[in-house]
Amino acid sequence: MNSAQKPEVSVETELSEVQRSFDDAIASNDAAAIDRFLAADWVIIDPDGSVIERSRFLEVIRSGVLKHDWMESKDLRIRIHGAVALVTALASTKGVFMGQVFATEERATDVYVQRDGRWECVITQLTRYAKKRGAAES
């Protein structure tokens, strides 16, 4: 391979990097960076079932009403269906919302659509995660 050629990157690797960068943008409370990952009609569905529009989410980030100290996604599972990808992860976050400290652990599902050569998140669904101890666990 000559120096002008780039190695092929798998779609899974690409989406893992997109997800990590999306997490980093949220953790840094950078509304402009977050916005670059979102489709114009993106919504987030909270664990309580409420729907938060893109403009409202970005507004609370910009205003400082919502500040993240950190965010990490692990246990990524990526499923690709043509130009659509589902990325699920165990997402842990810590921050402050309306003056109240919070720490969450949620299963997050991000649905991405590939448009103009880049992946845009069109919806995020959050589900509270509570580890259950089964009989096989000690």
C-alpha positions in Angstrom: 0.0 0.0 0.0 1.4 3.4 -0.9 1.3 6.4 1.5 -1.6 8.0 -0.4 -3.9 5.0 0.4 -5.8 4.7 3.6 -6.5 1.3 5.1 -10.1 0.3 5.0 -12.0 0.9 8.2 -14.9 -1.4 9.0 -18.3 0.2 9.5 -18.4 -1.2 13.0 -15.0 0.6 13.8 -16.3 3.8 12.2 -19.5 3.7 14.3 -17.6 2.9 17.5 -15.5 6.0 16.9 -18.6 8.1 16.1 -20.2 6.9 19.3 -17.1 7.7 21.3 -16.8 11.2 19.8 -20.5 11.8 20.5 -20.0 10.8 24.1 -17.0 13.1 24.3 -19.0 16.0 22.9 -21.7 15.5 25.5 -19.1 15.1 28.3 -17.5 18.4 27.3 -20.9 20.2 27.2 -20.1 21.4 23.7 -23.5 22.1 22.1 -21.9 22.9 18.7 -20.0 19.6 18.7 -23.1 17.6 19.9 -25.2 19.3 17.1 -22.8 17.9 14.5 -23.9 14.3 15.4 -27.6 15.0 15.3 -30.1 14.9 12.5 -32.4 17.9 12.2 -35.3 15.9 13.5 -33.4 14.0 16.3 -35.2 13.4 19.6 -34.2 11.7 22.8 -36.7 9.5 24.7 -36.0 9.6 28.4 -36.4 6.5 30.6 -39.7 8.0 31.9 -41.1 8.0 28.3 -40.9 11.8 27.8 -39.7 13.0 24.4 -37.1 15.8 24.3 -36.7 17.7 21.0 -33.2 18.4 19.7 -33.6 22.2 20.1 -34.5 21.8 23.8 -31.7 19.4 24.5 -29.1 21.8 22.9 -30.7 24.7 24.7 -30.2 23.2 28.2 -26.6 22.3 27.3 -25.9 25.9 26.0 -27.5 27.5 29.1 -25.6 25.4 31.6 -28.9 24.0 33.1 -27.5 20.6 32.1 -23.8 20.0 32.6 -22.1 16.6 32.2 -19.0 15.8 34.2 -18.4 12.7 32.2 -20.0 10.1 30.0 -18.9 6.7 29.0 -20.5 4.0 26.8 -19.4 0.4 27.1 -20.7 -2.9 26.0 -21.3 -1.5 22.5 -23.4 -3.6 20.2 -23.6 -2.4 16.6 -26.1 -3.7 14.1 -26.0 -2.4 10.5 -28.9 -2.5 8.1 -27.7 -0.7 4.9 -27.6 3.0 5.6 -29.1 2.5 9.1 -27.2 1.4 12.2 -28.4 0.6 15.7 -25.8 1.2 18.4 -26.7 0.0 21.9 -24.5 0.6 24.9 -24.4 0.7 28.6 -24.1 4.4 29.2 -22.9 5.9 32.4 -23.1 9.6 33.1 -22.6 12.1 35.9 -23.4 15.7 36.0 -25.7 18.4 37.3 -29.2 19.2 36.0 -31.1 22.2 37.4 -28.7 22.4 40.3 -29.1 18.8 41.3 -26.2 16.3 41.0 -27.1 13.1 39.0 -25.4 9.9 38.1 -27.1 7.5 35.7 -26.5 4.1 34.2 -28.8 3.4 31.3 -29.1 1.2 28.2 -28.9 3.6 25.3 -30.0 2.9 21.8 -28.9 5.4 19.1 -30.2 5.0 15.6 -27.9 6.4 13.0 -28.6 7.0 9.3 -25.8 7.5 6.8 -26.3 10.6 4.8 -23.8 12.4 2.5 -21.0 10.0 3.7 -21.5 10.6 7.5 -23.5 9.1 10.3 -26.3 11.2 11.9 -28.2 10.2 15.0 -31.9 10.3 14.3 -33.2 9.1 17.7 -31.8 8.1 21.1 -33.8 5.9 23.5 -32.7 5.6 27.1 -33.8 2.8 29.5 -32.8 2.8 33.2 -30.4 0.0 33.9 -30.6 -1.9 37.2 -28.3 -5.0 37.3 -30.4 -8.0 38.3 -28.8 -10.8 40.3 -29.8 -14.1 38.9 -29.4 -17.5 40.5 -26.3 -18.1 38.4 -24.6 -15.0 39.7 -22.7 -14.9 43.0 
